Amino acid sequence: MSVALRWTERAVAHLEALVEYISLTSPVYAEGMVTRIDQRLRLARLQPEIGKQVAEVNDATIREVVVPPYRVFYRIHPDAIEVLAIVHERRHLPNAL
């Protein structure tokens, strides 16, 4: 059974920024990246614990799925998963995960 998907404002801003940046060189690749992120989040909605626990955060409800070169962080709630952030793998995590 699938749970709901919610996005934080921060995560939406991250997605918009990465699409804008990638689109400067390849709108097609930007669209493909969004599709891959969407596919990974669909799987997470079906099996919220599919993502691995985040080593840098001491909270078992926060998980991540990797869509190279991005890490997509989400929090598991009983009725939903909440997308918290999308971060390039070379960047540091946001403070407020």
URRA-V291397 format. One record per residue. N is the residue number from 1. RES is the residue in one small letter. SS is DSSP state (@ for helix, = for strand, . for the rest). OMEGA is omega in whole degrees, -180 to 180 (none if undefined). Layout:
{{N/RES/SS/OMEGA} {N/RES/SS/OMEGA}}
This chain:
{{1/m/./-176} {2/s/./175} {3/v/./180} {4/a/=/177} {5/l/=/177} {6/r/=/180} {7/w/=/171} {8/t/./177} {9/e/@/180} {10/r/@/-179} {11/a/@/177} {12/v/@/179} {13/a/@/178} {14/h/@/180} {15/l/@/179} {16/e/@/-179} {17/a/@/-179} {18/l/@/176} {19/v/@/179} {20/e/@/-178} {21/y/@/-178} {22/i/@/-179} {23/s/@/178} {24/l/./-180} {25/t/./-177} {26/s/./176} {27/p/@/179} {28/v/@/179} {29/y/@/178} {30/a/@/179} {31/e/@/178} {32/g/@/179} {33/m/@/178} {34/v/@/179} {35/t/@/-180} {36/r/@/177} {37/i/@/178} {38/d/@/179} {39/q/@/180} {40/r/@/179} {41/l/@/174} {42/r/@/177} {43/l/@/179} {44/a/@/177} {45/r/@/179} {46/l/@/-180} {47/q/./-174} {48/p/@/-178} {49/e/@/179} {50/i/@/179} {51/g/./180} {52/k/=/176} {53/q/=/-176} {54/v/./-176} {55/a/./-176} {56/e/./-176} {57/v/./180} {58/n/./-179} {59/d/./-176} {60/a/./180} {61/t/./179} {62/i/=/-178} {63/r/=/176} {64/e/=/168} {65/v/=/-178} {66/v/=/173} {67/v/=/-171} {68/p/./5} {69/p/./-176} {70/y/=/173} {71/r/=/-179} {72/v/=/-177} {73/f/=/178} {74/y/=/178} {75/r/=/178} {76/i/=/172} {77/h/=/-179} {78/p/./-175} {79/d/./-175} {80/a/=/164} {81/i/=/-176} {82/e/=/180} {83/v/=/-175} {84/l/=/-175} {85/a/=/172} {86/i/=/-171} {87/v/=/174} {88/h/=/-175} {89/e/./179} {90/r/./-178} {91/r/./177} {92/h/./178} {93/l/./173} {94/p/./-178} {95/n/./-171} {96/a/./177} {97/l/./none}}
